[in-house]
Structure formats: C-alpha cells, structure tokens
Amino acid sequence: MAWRDIIYEYDGSFDGFLCCVYESYTQKEHPTAIHCDGDDCLFESRVVTTDPAHAQRVYRSFFRFSPNVGPFLRRVFLTCLDEKEMAMYRFIVKLYREGAPLLAMLSDDTYHPLLKAVRNLSGEAEALRGFIRFSDLGGMLGAEIEPNNRVLPMLRSHFCNRYHNESFFIYDRTHREALLYANGVSRIVPLDRFEMAQPDKTEADYRRLWRRFYDTVAIKERENHKLRMTNMPKRYWNTMTEFQCEDFFNPCSKDSNEAAPALSVPDGRSVPEKQTGFSPSAPE
C-alpha cells in the first residue's frame, strides 16, 4: 500500500500529537502538516481523535531507544518552536528508522532544532524563577508573566514547593492560562480573559518600597545598561514591579473591590508531584 500525504488536525494536547503519530503509521500516511483544531487550513484535512491507549502505545515505543526520549519530547511540546509538531514528527520518524545512535548525533538537522528549543525553554523558566513578582491580593498571591514558551508546567513544582503554605496564581498572558495553587493542590487552567485587581493601600506601599529599594541599591557611577540587559532581558520588564509606571503603585479606591476574589483549585494535582509508570500526558 502506497503512503499518501494528508493534513492532520488534533486537539492541541501532547496525547493528541502522539495519536497523530499513531495514525500516520497505522494508516500509512505522511502528514504534510499537523494543526490544532480551529487553525485555518487551505487544504483537505482530517481530524485525529485523541485516544489515550494509542498515545500510550506510541509513548512506550520511545523506551526502546532511551527512557529520556519521552520526557524530552514533552518539553519540546511546551516550546515556541515554529511548526513544532512537524519538527517532532520528523524526529520521531528518523528515530524509528535509525534507532538509538541518532540520539548521539547532536548536530543532526532533525534533532538539533529540538535541542535548541528545549534549551531556550529551560533558560526562560530559570529566568522567570527570579523575575516573577507576586502581589498580595486579598490574602492570595498573584503574578503575571509574558513568556515565549509555555513555562507554567516548568515553574509549577518550584513555586508550589516554595509557597506550599500559601494560595497563589501565576497568569501567562501569552498563552492565556493560569497556574492555580491552594491547600496543597495545583492546577493549570485556560483563562482567556483576565485583569489583575488593583492593590489595596498596604500592597501599593509594599510595591513602592520594592521600587525604592531597587533604585537605592543601584550605584550610579557603576551603571552598565548593556550588562543589565544581558542579566535581566528587557522583554521581562513589562511584568516586573520595579519597571512599572506610576499607575501600578496607586491603591484602589474605596468604592472598588479591594481584594481579588479567592480562587479554588478543583480537580487539581497534589504537590509535590511524583510520576509513576509511563504516563504519556504532558504536564497540565
């Protein structure tokens, strides 16, 4: 049976992507593109239904080559790599064809872009561990970020363990999703519309104190803007307290809500997490 070209549509999940790989081999098809549901497509396409059993079968197949392949592909799936689905698909096809020796070929044209994307993801997550600025909103800590990659699954364990006695949320403006944590349980949920509540007077004062501290410790004679841009890239400044305009430090009026509503975390995941078995699912 001759292999034929096709365009796949899937639900945007890691399991859904693995099902596209399964569909390709069982139906003897070469996907020319893999899109999320709702993406515009000018050519004929077919929707691939997410089946956990099929995803599990594909995920288990990676262990023939290395136990690190599955977790590595999960991280690639979180990156902002252009057309990452097709890049991952080409790597998987080549891995099936050439076997484990491919994993030692770090400059391979299908492997290297994935490695580079994961390094970028890890670097951004590491930077945000230090650049996230929380505010106290009615007893709950809240923060916003604008990352290039989907870093919330990478930040989840760090902040849930660090603030295990607190309730907090981190909102990702880029991907419109939020990490929620309360009572030892965390969850990452989609959140299309979100606006941070204004601070009360106490929080506004703390914000001013933090900016004053930042300005005070600076030594004018030793200013090095190029070095600061290297250690603290400007694309992170938009959500950092010390770089905000004056309105950010104004407390809410008495007529408005002084506190953000408390957020619950239904059907969440207990923290700290421990993976068991060969779960193919990407972090929520």
Residue pairs with C-beta under 8 A, 6 or more apart in sequence:
1 28
2 28
3 28
3 29
3 30
4 28
4 29
4 30
5 29
5 30
5 31
5 32
6 27
6 29
6 30
6 31
6 32
6 44
6 45
6 46
7 31
7 32
7 33
7 34
7 35
7 41
7 43
7 44
7 45
7 46
8 20
8 23
8 24
8 31
8 33
8 34
8 35
8 45
8 46
8 47
8 48
9 34
9 35
9 36
9 37
9 39
9 41
9 45
9 46
9 47
9 48
10 16
10 17
10 19
10 20
10 34
10 35
10 36
10 37
10 47
10 48
10 50
11 36
11 37
11 50
12 36
12 37
13 50
13 281
13 282
14 55
14 73
14 74
14 77
14 280
14 281
14 282
15 50
15 52
15 55
15 280
15 281
15 282
16 48
16 50
16 55
17 34
17 77
17 85
17 88
18 54
18 55
18 58
18 59
18 280
19 48
19 49
19 50
19 51
19 54
19 55
19 58
20 31
20 34
20 48
20 85
20 89
21 58
21 89
21 92
22 51
22 54
22 55
22 57
22 58
23 29
23 48
23 54
24 30
24 31
24 89
31 86
31 89
32 43
33 41
33 43
33 45
33 83
33 86
34 85
34 86
34 89
35 41
35 45
35 85
37 47
52 280
55 280
55 281
56 278
56 280
58 280
59 70
59 278
59 279
59 280
60 278
61 96
62 69
62 70
62 73
62 95
63 69
63 70
63 278
64 100
65 95
65 99
65 100
65 102
65 103
66 100
66 103
69 95
69 103
70 278
70 280
72 114
72 118
73 88
73 91
73 92
73 114
74 282
74 283
75 118
75 121
75 122
75 154
76 84
76 87
76 88
76 114
76 117
76 118
77 84
77 88
77 282
78 121
78 149
78 150
78 151
78 153
78 154
78 282
78 283
79 117
79 118
79 120
79 121
79 149
79 150
80 117
80 120
80 148
80 149
80 150
81 87
81 113
81 114
81 117
84 117
87 110
87 113
87 114
88 114
90 110
91 110
91 111
91 114
94 102
94 108
94 110
94 111
95 102
95 103
102 108
102 111
103 111
105 111
106 112
106 115
120 148
120 149
121 149
121 151
121 154
122 154
124 147
124 148
124 149
124 151
125 149
125 151
125 154
125 155
127 233
127 236
128 145
128 147
128 151
128 155
128 236
129 155
129 158
131 232
131 236
131 239
131 240
132 143
132 145
132 155
132 159
132 170
132 239
133 143
133 210
133 239
133 240
133 241
134 141
134 142
134 143
134 168
135 141
135 142
135 143
135 196
135 199
135 203
135 207
135 241
136 199
136 202
136 203
136 206
137 196
137 197
137 199
137 203
137 259
137 260
138 197
138 200
138 258
138 259
138 260
138 261
138 262
139 167
139 259
139 262
140 167
140 168
140 169
140 182
140 260
140 262
140 263
141 163
141 166
141 167
141 168
141 169
142 168
142 169
142 170
142 171
142 196
142 197
142 260
143 168
143 169
143 170
143 171
143 239
144 170
144 171
144 172
144 173
144 196
144 239
145 151
145 170
145 171
145 172
145 173
145 174
145 239
146 172
146 173
146 174
146 235
146 236
146 238
146 239
147 172
147 174
147 175
148 174
150 172
150 175
150 177
151 172
152 170
152 172
152 175
152 177
152 178
152 179
152 188
153 188
153 282
153 283
153 284
154 283
155 170
155 179
156 179
156 186
156 188
156 271
156 273
156 283
157 271
157 272
157 273
159 168
159 170
159 179
159 181
160 181
160 186
160 271
160 272
161 271
161 272
163 181
164 184
164 271
166 181
167 181
167 182
167 183
167 262
167 263
168 181
168 182
169 178
169 179
169 180
169 181
169 263
170 178
170 179
171 177
171 178
171 191
171 194
171 196
172 178
172 179
173 239
176 190
176 191
176 192
176 194
177 188
177 189
177 190
177 191
178 188
178 189
178 191
178 194
179 186
179 187
179 188
180 186
180 187
180 188
180 189
180 263
180 264
180 265
180 268
181 187
181 265
181 271
182 263
182 264
182 265
183 265
184 270
184 271
185 265
185 268
185 269
185 270
185 271
186 265
186 268
186 269
186 271
187 265
187 266
187 267
187 268
187 269
187 284
188 283
188 284
196 260
197 252
197 257
197 259
197 260
198 250
198 251
198 252
198 256
199 207
199 249
199 251
199 252
200 251
200 252
200 258
200 259
201 251
203 251
204 249
204 250
204 251
207 241
207 244
207 248
207 249
208 249
210 241
210 242
211 241
211 242
211 244
211 249
214 242
215 242
237 243
241 248
252 258
269 284
